[in-house]
């Protein structure tokens, strides 16, 4: 009784209502198993804090684990060789550069969870708000932000799987790190005909399957992305009070547009030649 009374006090308090404590943690996580009913309850309760914390924490932990296990020497040595400096530096200097690369990778990995994930959530919520306004179904920003945070839970699950897989490996090559959790259609096709080089032991891409925009599109067909898109569509429907048949496709489409822009458009612009030239 005392514990239940304590929960009731927290849920009715201004802090609890502001940060989405009204919906208990087990019920928030129920969106992973009972999305049709639990997502609407989470959005109406504005239960965004726990999903956001899980996404931030697991992303930071998984990225840090990958950085710790990654063999940075396989990245540093080719760079030195390409620059023509490999024969000019001592083993001590190489070791220092490898150690510095490890520290930078760990810091960048933790920062991706602590800062990048919340920024993506805010930008996605702003995009949903703009979309709802254009469709004449304006919803509250907090409800849309909650929908985004809830939709990030499958991605947090994927990060948790990556964390567990990385911790089981004594060392990872860059290619192994990318294919550690093969959850996309692109990764499955790339691993359909596994071969290895005789020198480095790196997985070789099967003949005829080059890293182009086509492969990037195939990698969008990812189990965790599809799961997240479904939750985002349900959350968009709950926030806008729109029918599932209309809101779910729009929310899912917006999700994949954002993911495609980040995974295909930005790398293409960075390379200066579009995604097809990669």
C-alpha positions as CSV (number, residue, x, y, z in Angstrom):
1,X,0.0,0.0,0.0
2,X,2.8,2.4,0.9
3,X,4.6,1.7,-2.4
4,X,1.4,2.3,-4.4
5,X,0.7,5.5,-2.5
6,X,4.2,6.7,-3.3
7,X,3.7,5.9,-7.0
8,X,0.4,7.8,-7.0
9,X,2.0,10.9,-5.3
10,X,4.8,10.9,-7.9
11,X,2.4,10.4,-10.8
12,X,0.2,13.3,-9.7
13,X,3.1,15.7,-8.9
14,X,4.1,18.4,-11.3
15,X,7.5,16.8,-11.9
16,X,5.9,13.5,-12.6
17,X,3.4,15.0,-15.1
18,X,6.0,17.1,-16.8
19,X,8.5,14.3,-17.4
20,X,6.1,11.5,-18.1
21,X,6.2,9.5,-14.9
22,X,2.5,9.0,-14.9
23,X,2.9,5.9,-17.0
24,X,4.9,3.2,-15.1
25,X,8.1,1.9,-16.6
26,X,6.8,-1.6,-17.4
27,X,3.9,-0.1,-19.3
28,X,6.1,2.2,-21.3
29,X,8.2,-0.7,-22.4
30,X,5.1,-2.6,-23.4
31,X,5.1,-0.6,-26.6
32,X,7.7,-3.1,-27.8
33,X,5.3,-6.0,-27.4
34,X,1.8,-4.4,-27.5
35,X,2.3,-1.3,-29.7
36,X,-1.3,-0.8,-30.9
37,X,-2.6,0.0,-27.4
38,X,0.5,0.9,-25.5
39,X,1.8,3.6,-27.9
40,X,-1.3,5.7,-27.6
41,X,-1.2,5.4,-23.8
42,X,2.5,6.5,-23.8
43,X,1.8,9.5,-26.0
44,X,-1.2,10.7,-24.0
45,X,0.8,10.3,-20.8
46,X,3.8,12.1,-22.3
47,X,6.0,9.3,-21.1
48,X,9.1,10.4,-23.1
49,X,11.8,10.4,-20.3
50,X,12.4,6.6,-19.9
51,X,12.5,5.9,-23.7
52,X,14.9,8.8,-24.2
53,X,17.2,7.7,-21.3
54,X,17.3,4.2,-22.6
55,X,18.2,5.4,-26.2
56,X,20.8,7.7,-24.9
57,X,22.4,5.3,-22.5
58,X,22.4,2.2,-24.7
59,X,23.7,4.2,-27.7
60,X,26.5,5.7,-25.7
61,X,27.4,2.3,-24.2
62,X,27.3,0.4,-27.4
63,X,29.4,3.1,-29.3
64,X,31.9,3.1,-26.5
65,X,32.1,-0.7,-26.4
66,X,32.7,-0.8,-30.2
67,X,35.4,1.9,-29.9
68,X,37.2,-0.1,-27.1
69,X,37.1,-3.4,-29.1
70,X,37.9,-1.9,-32.5
71,X,41.4,-2.5,-33.7
72,X,42.4,1.1,-34.5
73,X,45.7,0.0,-36.0
74,X,43.8,-1.3,-39.0
75,X,42.6,2.3,-39.6
76,X,45.8,4.2,-38.6
77,X,48.3,2.2,-40.6
78,X,46.5,2.5,-44.0
79,X,46.2,6.2,-43.5
80,X,49.9,6.5,-42.8
81,X,50.7,4.4,-45.8
82,X,48.4,6.4,-48.1
83,X,50.1,9.6,-46.9
84,X,53.6,8.1,-47.5
85,X,54.5,8.5,-43.8
86,X,54.5,4.9,-42.7
87,X,58.3,4.4,-43.3
88,X,59.1,7.8,-41.7
89,X,57.5,7.2,-38.3
90,X,58.8,5.0,-35.5
91,X,56.8,2.2,-33.8
92,X,56.4,4.4,-30.7
93,X,54.8,7.2,-32.8
94,X,52.5,4.6,-34.4
95,X,51.5,3.3,-31.0
96,X,50.8,6.9,-29.9
97,X,48.6,7.6,-32.9
98,X,46.7,4.3,-32.4
99,X,46.2,5.2,-28.7
100,X,45.0,8.7,-29.6
101,X,42.6,7.2,-32.2
102,X,41.1,4.9,-29.5
103,X,40.5,7.8,-27.2
104,X,38.9,9.9,-29.9
105,X,36.7,7.0,-30.9
106,X,35.5,6.5,-27.3
107,X,34.7,10.2,-26.8
108,X,32.9,10.4,-30.1
109,X,30.9,7.3,-29.3
110,X,29.8,8.5,-26.0
111,X,29.0,11.9,-27.4
112,X,26.9,10.3,-30.1
113,X,24.6,8.9,-27.4
114,X,24.6,11.9,-25.0
115,X,24.1,14.7,-27.6
116,X,23.3,13.3,-31.1
117,X,20.4,11.1,-30.0
118,X,18.5,13.9,-28.2
119,X,19.1,16.3,-31.1
120,X,17.8,13.8,-33.6
121,X,14.7,13.3,-31.4
122,X,14.1,17.1,-31.2
123,X,14.5,17.5,-35.0
124,X,12.3,14.6,-35.7
125,X,9.6,15.9,-33.4
126,X,9.9,19.3,-35.1
127,X,9.4,17.6,-38.5
128,X,6.3,15.7,-37.2
129,X,4.9,19.0,-35.9
130,X,5.4,20.7,-39.2
131,X,3.9,17.7,-41.0
132,X,0.8,17.7,-38.7
133,X,0.4,21.5,-39.3
134,X,0.6,21.0,-43.1
135,X,-2.0,18.3,-42.9
136,X,-4.3,20.4,-40.7
137,X,-4.0,17.9,-37.8
138,X,-1.9,20.0,-35.5
139,X,-0.7,18.2,-32.3
140,X,1.1,19.2,-29.2
141,X,4.9,19.2,-29.5
142,X,5.3,17.2,-26.3
143,X,3.0,14.5,-27.6
144,X,5.0,14.3,-30.9
145,X,8.3,14.4,-29.0
146,X,7.0,11.4,-27.0
147,X,6.0,9.6,-30.1
148,X,9.6,10.0,-31.4
149,X,11.2,8.9,-28.2
150,X,8.9,5.8,-28.1
151,X,9.8,5.0,-31.7
152,X,13.5,5.1,-30.7
153,X,13.0,2.1,-28.3
154,X,13.6,-0.5,-31.1
155,X,16.8,1.3,-32.0
156,X,17.7,1.2,-28.3
157,X,17.1,-2.6,-28.3
158,X,19.4,-2.9,-31.4
159,X,22.1,-0.9,-29.5
160,X,21.7,-3.2,-26.6
161,X,22.2,-6.2,-28.8
162,X,25.3,-4.5,-30.3
163,X,26.6,-3.8,-26.9
164,X,26.3,-7.5,-25.8
165,X,27.9,-8.7,-29.1
166,X,30.8,-6.3,-28.8
167,X,31.6,-7.2,-25.3
168,X,31.9,-10.8,-26.3
169,X,34.6,-10.1,-28.8
170,X,38.2,-9.6,-27.7
171,X,38.9,-7.5,-30.8
172,X,37.1,-6.2,-33.8
173,X,38.2,-5.2,-37.3
174,X,36.4,-2.3,-39.0
175,X,34.5,-4.7,-41.3
176,X,33.5,-7.0,-38.3
177,X,32.2,-4.0,-36.4
178,X,29.9,-3.0,-39.3
179,X,28.5,-6.5,-39.6
180,X,28.4,-7.3,-35.9
181,X,24.6,-7.4,-35.8
182,X,23.3,-8.2,-39.4
183,X,19.8,-6.9,-39.1
184,X,19.4,-5.3,-42.6
185,X,18.7,-6.8,-46.0
186,X,21.9,-5.3,-47.3
187,X,24.0,-7.0,-44.6
188,X,22.3,-10.3,-45.2
189,X,22.9,-10.1,-48.9
190,X,26.5,-9.1,-48.4
191,X,27.0,-12.1,-46.1
192,X,25.3,-14.5,-48.5
193,X,28.6,-15.4,-50.1
194,X,31.3,-14.8,-47.4
195,X,34.9,-14.9,-48.5
196,X,38.0,-13.7,-46.8
197,X,41.3,-12.2,-48.0
198,X,44.4,-14.2,-47.4
199,X,46.3,-11.3,-45.9
200,X,44.0,-9.3,-43.6
201,X,41.2,-11.8,-43.0
202,X,38.7,-9.1,-43.7
203,X,35.3,-10.1,-45.1
204,X,35.2,-9.5,-48.8
205,X,32.1,-8.1,-50.5
206,X,30.5,-10.7,-52.8
207,X,31.1,-10.1,-56.5
208,X,28.6,-7.8,-58.1
209,X,27.4,-6.3,-54.8
210,X,29.2,-3.0,-54.6
211,X,28.7,-0.3,-51.8
212,X,26.5,2.0,-53.9
213,X,23.3,3.8,-53.2
214,X,21.5,0.6,-54.0
215,X,23.2,-1.1,-51.1
216,X,22.4,1.9,-48.9
217,X,18.7,1.5,-49.8
218,X,18.8,-2.2,-49.0
219,X,20.3,-1.4,-45.6
220,X,17.2,0.8,-45.0
221,X,15.2,-2.5,-44.9
222,X,16.5,-3.1,-41.4
223,X,14.5,-5.0,-38.8
224,X,15.0,-2.3,-36.1
225,X,14.2,0.5,-38.5
226,X,11.0,-1.2,-39.7
227,X,10.0,-1.7,-36.0
228,X,10.7,1.9,-35.2
229,X,8.8,3.2,-38.3
230,X,5.8,1.3,-37.2
231,X,5.9,2.8,-33.7
232,X,6.4,6.3,-35.0
233,X,3.4,5.9,-37.3
234,X,1.3,4.7,-34.3
235,X,2.6,7.6,-32.2
236,X,1.8,10.1,-34.9
237,X,-1.7,8.7,-35.1
238,X,-2.2,9.0,-31.3
239,X,-0.8,12.5,-31.2
240,X,-2.9,13.9,-34.0
241,X,-6.0,11.9,-33.1
242,X,-6.0,10.6,-36.7
243,X,-7.0,7.2,-37.9
244,X,-4.3,4.5,-38.1
245,X,-4.9,3.9,-41.8
246,X,-3.9,7.5,-42.6
247,X,-1.4,8.4,-39.9
248,X,0.7,5.3,-39.7
249,X,1.8,5.4,-43.4
250,X,2.6,9.1,-43.1
251,X,4.6,8.7,-40.0
252,X,6.5,5.7,-41.3
253,X,7.2,7.5,-44.6
254,X,8.6,10.5,-42.8
255,X,10.8,8.2,-40.7
256,X,12.4,6.6,-43.7
257,X,12.8,9.9,-45.5
258,X,14.8,11.2,-42.5
259,X,16.9,7.9,-42.3
260,X,17.5,8.0,-46.1
261,X,18.6,11.6,-45.9
262,X,21.1,10.8,-43.0
263,X,22.4,7.6,-44.4
264,X,22.5,8.3,-48.1
265,X,22.1,12.0,-48.8
266,X,24.7,13.4,-46.3
267,X,27.4,10.8,-47.1
268,X,26.8,11.5,-50.8
269,X,27.2,15.3,-50.3
270,X,30.3,14.7,-48.2
271,X,31.9,12.6,-51.0
272,X,31.0,15.3,-53.5
273,X,29.6,12.9,-56.0
274,X,26.2,11.7,-54.7
275,X,25.4,8.3,-53.3
276,X,26.0,6.4,-56.5
277,X,29.6,7.3,-56.7
278,X,30.5,5.7,-53.4
